[in-house]
Amino acid sequence: MAVHRWQHERRDCLGRVDSMPAYVHVNLQVVDPAKQAALAPRFKAALEEAGGRILYFGRVAAVLEGDEMPLPMAGVFEFPTLAEALAFYNSESYAPIKADRQEAQRARMFVVEVGP
């Protein structure tokens, strides 16, 4: 496995590569509630099929720092690895869901990898 300079490789005591989870964060505002309601079960099924899981999806609880107000909703999705998170986001199976999501929501999204 090629390791890029921005990625970390961690090995267990037997020298096996120990994968590091990745977390996709989204901050969003629903702009089309009907499309959002239809989209939610499709997204959840596709996410789980790709090895991801929803850790949180709901209202932003509080602003802790910063001048820019967040959008009212937030989500955190976990994947076993950064590669799997990126593969899901760029996959053909997620493409139509992504297109519908972009019509149903105004969103900011990023991914982080938990490293050693």
Residue pairs with C-beta under 8 A, 6 or more apart in sequence:
1 9
1 17
3 9
7 82
7 113
8 20
8 113
8 115
8 116
9 17
10 17
10 18
10 20
10 115
10 116
11 17
11 18
12 18
19 80
19 81
20 81
20 82
20 113
20 114
20 115
20 116
21 78
21 79
21 80
21 81
21 113
21 114
22 78
22 79
22 80
22 81
22 82
22 84
22 85
22 111
22 112
22 113
22 114
23 55
23 76
23 77
23 78
23 79
23 111
23 112
23 114
24 52
24 75
24 76
24 77
24 78
24 79
24 85
24 89
24 109
24 110
24 111
25 74
25 75
25 76
25 109
25 110
25 111
25 112
26 74
26 75
26 76
26 77
26 107
26 108
26 109
27 60
27 70
27 71
27 73
27 74
27 107
27 108
27 109
28 71
28 72
28 73
28 74
28 75
28 105
28 106
28 107
28 108
29 71
29 72
29 73
29 105
29 106
29 107
30 36
30 73
30 104
30 105
31 103
31 104
31 105
31 106
32 103
32 104
32 105
35 100
35 103
35 104
36 104
36 105
38 100
39 97
39 100
39 101
39 104
42 97
42 100
43 97
43 101
44 54
46 88
46 93
46 94
46 97
47 53
47 54
47 77
47 88
49 93
50 79
50 84
50 87
50 88
50 91
50 93
50 94
51 79
51 80
51 84
51 88
52 77
52 78
52 79
52 84
52 85
52 88
53 77
53 78
54 75
54 76
54 77
55 76
55 77
55 78
56 74
56 75
56 76
57 73
57 74
57 75
57 76
58 73
58 74
58 75
59 72
59 73
59 74
60 70
60 71
60 72
60 73
60 74
63 69
63 70
71 106
71 107
71 108
77 85
79 85
79 88
81 113
82 111
82 113
85 111
86 111
88 94
89 98
89 111
101 107
